Amino acid sequence: MGIGSSFYRHVVKPYYFSKDPEEAHESAKRFLRNEYPAKLMSGYFDYGKDRLSVNLGGTVKLDGPVGLAAGFDKNGEMLNGLGSIMDYITVGTMLPYRWEGNPKTKQVLQTTVGFSGSEWAGNRQLNVEINKIETGSRVVRMEKERAINNCLGFPFAGPEVAFQNLERYSYRVPLNASIAVRPTDDPLHAQERDQLTALIGTLSYFVGTSIRMVEVNFASPNTKGLAVFFNGDVFDDMARCVLDNPGLDGCLFFLKMPPHTDEQTRERNLRVAARWMELGGDGITAINTLRTEDQRLSMGVGGKSGKPIYPILKGNLKDYNDNIGNRKPIINAAGGIWPENVPELMIEHRVNTVQLFTSIMYEGFAVVRDAKAALLRAMDSYGIDRLEQIRR
Ligand SMILES: Cc1cc2nc3c(=O)[nH]c(=O)nc-3n(C[C@H](O)[C@H](O)[C@H](O)COP(=O)(O)O)c2cc1C
């Protein structure tokens, strides 16, 4: 553990972890919105780039393989701070409209039964009170497991706000725009395609300058009915709507994959990932959170992230590496990644980049540097001089 992680663990984390996770994230935002604190530390994060640079698909060059996963900066508010820390930033998930996300509280009916008056005086009566108690959160921690469960459901401040934030970004590292649309009741899904096209229209202003990658997210467990976009023709139409949009020319296209833990989902994921590549996608980002019940959450169910999903990520990566044929996908790995996992992901599983989220919540941004240090040590022991020498 480096000095940075130790400082975070003993000083910063106790402060953040004394707050509700959503509130803690708001405090972190205040710090990262401003580019200067992170710029002051940029020497600390600017690490190993002569050996760790990455070239994605011959189009996007990164100083290193460590990116930020979707959901941390949904509105692009922290880009200037994050740009001094990460090798690339996933911004979003952005929707075509402003959206509150799932409710922050749930209502629980509680019945209280009691008696008033006195039996002796003959005026005893039964009282029944029905109270509505509001409870629940959208993000909860499981500290022992080093995990988080969230049911945020894509809160997003709207394309106008994101546009302003993207305009304020003084470019340091490429952006990966995570985009999605919520299903409507249009059986032909033309409405969703129109909405997606409108969002792409807004984002196209930044394509080629800051936005170099697009990550399509039809994989969240927190939006009801989203999986419809993974079905046969519906998938083809939605995918083409993104891949064939001239506003995104020159971008690399990734599909965010949900985790698979059973045979049926495995088959579906492999089929969809292969189809994505046939239609012109460049790669995948695996994996999103794992649907998990938790009565502390306002929805009673959410998506689990962090250490418990790392074994699932490794199994899923093996499936993609073994089964997707003709054109090999570029693979961004996400899912419970801690610094010590990065060498095996990059060297054995041959992923192209890693994306961090929950490890940052638990250990702070020092994990970015720690991940690179672990990777460089492993490269030394394998006699690998530069990351680009590893065949993918
Ligand atoms: C609070 C929270 C919000 C998230 N929001 C999004 C999102 O908006 N879009 C998305 O594709 N993934 C989202 N994710 C999933 C992450 O991008 C990532 O795939 C997942 O958390 C696994 O990585 P991790 O274990 O390192 O966190 C979110 C995760 C968390 C914990």
The ligand as an ORCA input file, in Angstrom:
! r2SCAN-3c Opt
* xyz 0 1
  C     -22.734      4.096     -7.759
  C     -22.536      3.444     -9.108
  C     -23.107      4.028    -10.241
  C     -22.918      3.437    -11.489
  N     -23.470      4.021    -12.594
  C     -23.241      3.470    -13.823
  C     -23.733      4.099    -14.995
  O     -24.347      5.168    -14.957
  N     -23.514      3.485    -16.184
  C     -22.810      2.301    -16.289
  O     -22.612      1.794    -17.409
  N     -22.300      1.712    -15.207
  C     -22.491      2.264    -13.985
  N     -21.970      1.671    -12.883
  C     -21.212      0.410    -13.048
  C     -19.711      0.660    -13.157
  O     -19.391      1.417    -14.291
  C     -18.939     -0.668    -13.203
  O     -19.252     -1.354    -14.383
  C     -19.263     -1.568    -12.029
  O     -19.439     -0.816    -10.845
  C     -18.182     -2.608    -11.795
  O     -16.947     -2.002    -11.468
  P     -16.457     -1.785     -9.944
  O     -16.685     -3.070     -9.213
  O     -15.019     -1.398    -10.056
  O     -17.269     -0.678     -9.398
  C     -22.144      2.240    -11.608
  C     -21.568      1.685    -10.467
  C     -21.746      2.264     -9.231
  C     -21.084      1.637     -8.026
*
